[in-house]
Each structure stands twice: as structure tokens, then as C-alpha cells.
Amino acid sequence: MTLTKTTIVEKIAEKNNQSPSEAKETLEVLLEVMKSTLASGEDIMISGFGKFQANGKSPRKGRNPATGETMVLDKRRVVVFKCAGGLRDQVNGE
């Protein structure tokens, strides 16, 4: 099962005695702060949860799987997540 944005909104509303619209706004603000922080090149560290980083990838050789043609893939940034030790232990039931 996948946790969706709608489910997160419902849980926030329930736990904080908020209306669903207030909870949705809270979540949207949080996500916007996270997106703009990563886009600016800063990391996001959430104690006890983990760290989000936007890492750069260099240009590299690639291949079009349909044609077999070799090409150069442009440099880009990817978001990576490294979970905190406590979260890793919790997920692994330790």
C-alpha cells in the first residue's frame, strides 16, 4: 500500500483537530518549502527522519534503447534521501 497525499492530509487533520482544508494547506506549505530549498541547492535535515540532498550528476554516455544509438546525457541534479539511523532501525523492526 502507498501513502498518498490525500491520506497524509486526513491524518494531519485528525491528529491536529484541523479541517481537511487547513491540513491540506499545511502540507502544501511544507512541500513548497522543501521544493524551493532543494531547488536552491540546500539540503534538508529532519532530525530522527533523514536528510534530503540535491546531488549533481555529470554528463555521461548513454544509449537509446529503441535505436541503440549512443548519445551524451546532459548533466542534471537528482534528489537523494538518506534515512536517519533511528528510522532505519524502526523500519527494520529493531
Rosetta silent file (secondary structure, phi, psi, omega in degrees, C-alpha in Angstrom):
SEQUENCE: MTLTKTTIVEKIAEKNNQSPSEAKETLEVLLEVMKSTLASGEDIMISGFGKFQANGKSPRKGRNPATGETMVLDKRRVVVFKCAGGLRDQVNGE
SCORE:     score description
SCORE:     0.000 S_00000001
   1 L     0.000  143.743 -179.544    0.000    0.000    0.000 S_00000001
   2 L  -109.783  136.120  175.939    1.190    3.508   -0.797 S_00000001
   3 L   -81.664  119.593 -177.609    0.659    6.514    1.436 S_00000001
   4 L   -99.995  168.045  178.476   -0.892    9.243   -0.720 S_00000001
   5 H   -60.103  -39.308  179.346   -1.114   12.991   -0.236 S_00000001
   6 H   -61.125  -43.071  178.984   -4.834   12.636    0.492 S_00000001
   7 H   -65.690  -40.093  177.637   -4.166   10.131    3.267 S_00000001
   8 H   -61.349  -44.208  178.447   -1.475   12.369    4.742 S_00000001
   9 H   -59.730  -44.647  179.502   -3.924   15.296    4.764 S_00000001
  10 H   -61.032  -42.529 -179.573   -6.533   13.147    6.519 S_00000001
  11 H   -67.976  -40.344  177.279   -4.022   12.058    9.185 S_00000001
  12 H   -62.344  -45.939 -179.736   -2.787   15.624    9.771 S_00000001
  13 H   -60.077  -43.929 -178.817   -6.378   16.855   10.102 S_00000001
  14 H   -66.056  -47.660 -175.677   -7.255   14.080   12.544 S_00000001
  15 H   -71.286  -27.718 -176.756   -4.170   14.417   14.750 S_00000001
  16 L  -107.261   10.272 -177.891   -4.287   18.237   14.907 S_00000001
  17 L    49.718   48.643  178.797   -8.083   18.663   15.099 S_00000001
  18 L  -112.149  161.947  171.540   -7.992   20.649   11.864 S_00000001
  19 L   -75.629  156.956  177.751  -10.336   20.767    8.943 S_00000001
  20 H   -57.619  -34.470  179.761   -9.125   18.891    5.874 S_00000001
  21 H   -68.424  -37.101  176.411   -8.639   22.204    4.046 S_00000001
  22 H   -67.097  -41.867  179.689   -6.399   23.533    6.845 S_00000001
  23 H   -65.109  -39.606  178.811   -4.409   20.305    6.885 S_00000001
  24 H   -63.697  -42.807  178.719   -4.033   20.404    3.099 S_00000001
  25 H   -62.658  -41.373  177.436   -2.728   23.974    3.281 S_00000001
  26 H   -59.069  -48.218 -179.875   -0.242   22.949    5.995 S_00000001
  27 H   -64.291  -43.278 -179.597    1.053   20.097    3.854 S_00000001
  28 H   -61.480  -41.086  178.126    1.224   22.239    0.701 S_00000001
  29 H   -63.791  -45.443  179.147    3.266   24.899    2.523 S_00000001
  30 H   -59.034  -47.720 -178.801    5.649   22.252    3.873 S_00000001
  31 H   -64.250  -37.857  178.938    6.130   20.686    0.431 S_00000001
  32 H   -65.819  -41.367  176.607    6.687   24.094   -1.189 S_00000001
  33 H   -61.563  -43.564 -179.891    9.359   24.977    1.396 S_00000001
  34 H   -64.559  -44.130 -179.739   11.065   21.637    0.762 S_00000001
  35 H   -62.937  -45.955 -178.211   10.946   22.034   -3.037 S_00000001
  36 H   -68.278  -34.202  177.704   12.311   25.578   -3.011 S_00000001
  37 H   -65.048  -47.157  178.677   15.061   24.616   -0.535 S_00000001
  38 H   -65.583  -39.287  179.442   16.239   21.715   -2.693 S_00000001
  39 H   -63.861  -29.785  179.814   15.995   23.806   -5.867 S_00000001
  40 L   -82.694   -2.525  176.983   18.278   26.419   -4.294 S_00000001
  41 L    94.053    2.393  178.607   20.906   23.743   -3.638 S_00000001
  42 L   -87.989  154.080  176.092   20.434   23.484    0.126 S_00000001
  43 L   -88.948  158.976  174.929   19.978   20.215    1.997 S_00000001
  44 E  -118.900  119.084  179.342   17.005   19.397    4.225 S_00000001
  45 E  -115.243  118.216  178.526   17.838   17.659    7.503 S_00000001
  46 E  -113.626  108.474 -175.220   14.923   16.405    9.600 S_00000001
  47 L   -55.831  131.248  179.485   16.202   15.095   12.921 S_00000001
  48 L    81.704   -5.794 -179.323   15.166   11.490   13.537 S_00000001
  49 L  -117.067  -59.252  178.556   13.904   11.128    9.965 S_00000001
  50 E   158.362 -168.687 -175.032   16.703   11.765    7.487 S_00000001
  51 E  -129.972  130.303  173.934   18.378   14.078    5.007 S_00000001
  52 E  -102.573  134.650  178.865   17.296   15.137    1.522 S_00000001
  53 E  -135.457  146.871  171.289   20.013   16.358   -0.853 S_00000001
  54 E  -102.251  104.551 -178.080   20.090   17.587   -4.443 S_00000001
  55 E   -98.413  145.186  177.897   23.224   15.982   -5.895 S_00000001
  56 E   -86.988  142.706  173.883   24.731   16.843   -9.264 S_00000001
  57 E  -116.723  133.887  179.717   25.346   14.202  -11.909 S_00000001
  58 L   -72.571  159.470  172.897   27.990   14.817  -14.570 S_00000001
  59 L   -59.884  146.421 -177.836   27.280   14.467  -18.288 S_00000001
  60 E  -150.203  161.812  177.617   27.663   10.832  -19.294 S_00000001
  61 E   -75.584  141.301  176.707   27.389    8.484  -22.218 S_00000001
  62 E  -139.903 -178.965 -178.931   24.058    6.806  -22.682 S_00000001
  63 E  -142.541  134.744  174.603   22.244    4.726  -25.252 S_00000001
  64 L   -75.239  114.787 -175.993   18.805    4.999  -26.759 S_00000001
  65 L   -65.254  -24.157 -178.442   17.329    1.553  -26.027 S_00000001
  66 L   -76.963  -39.029 -174.960   14.991    1.715  -29.020 S_00000001
  67 L  -108.565  -16.764 -176.445   17.631    2.511  -31.647 S_00000001
  68 L    80.308    0.640 -178.034   20.875    1.526  -29.942 S_00000001
  69 L   -68.530  134.801  176.858   22.225    4.990  -30.796 S_00000001
  70 E   -82.275  141.433  178.666   24.916    6.338  -28.431 S_00000001
  71 E  -150.628  167.898  178.287   24.347    9.819  -27.032 S_00000001
  72 E  -103.387  125.183  177.581   25.534   12.124  -24.285 S_00000001
  73 E   -87.653  131.564 -178.417   23.136   12.674  -21.395 S_00000001
  74 L   -63.417  158.627  173.969   23.270   16.221  -20.027 S_00000001
  75 L   -66.535  152.595 -178.899   24.351   16.988  -16.505 S_00000001
  76 E  -157.598  171.369  176.446   21.462   17.118  -14.075 S_00000001
  77 E  -115.254  140.228  178.420   20.576   17.186  -10.415 S_00000001
  78 E  -125.510  146.968  177.880   18.828   14.362   -8.613 S_00000001
  79 E   -92.432  129.706  177.256   17.239   14.321   -5.173 S_00000001
  80 E  -122.040  154.002  179.835   18.510   11.614   -2.834 S_00000001
  81 E  -127.341  131.421  173.759   17.327   10.662    0.638 S_00000001
  82 E  -120.126  118.154 -175.263   19.413    9.129    3.395 S_00000001
  83 E   -78.134  153.796  177.321   17.363    7.970    6.347 S_00000001
  84 L   -72.120  154.747 -179.002   18.383    8.516    9.955 S_00000001
  85 H   -56.939  -40.879  179.816   19.617    5.530   11.949 S_00000001
  86 H   -63.254  -40.605  178.302   16.563    5.554   14.192 S_00000001
  87 H   -67.129  -42.469  178.634   14.190    5.460   11.236 S_00000001
  88 H   -59.018  -43.704  178.367   16.205    2.670    9.598 S_00000001
  89 H   -63.201  -41.658 -179.723   16.004    0.647   12.825 S_00000001
  90 H   -64.416  -42.522  179.391   12.252    1.262   13.105 S_00000001
  91 H   -64.236  -35.426  179.871   11.654    0.180    9.506 S_00000001
  92 L   -87.484    5.072  176.083   13.699   -2.958   10.121 S_00000001
  93 L    70.643   26.939 -179.751   11.817   -3.730   13.337 S_00000001
  94 L   -96.214    0.000    0.000   14.847   -3.316   15.585 S_00000001
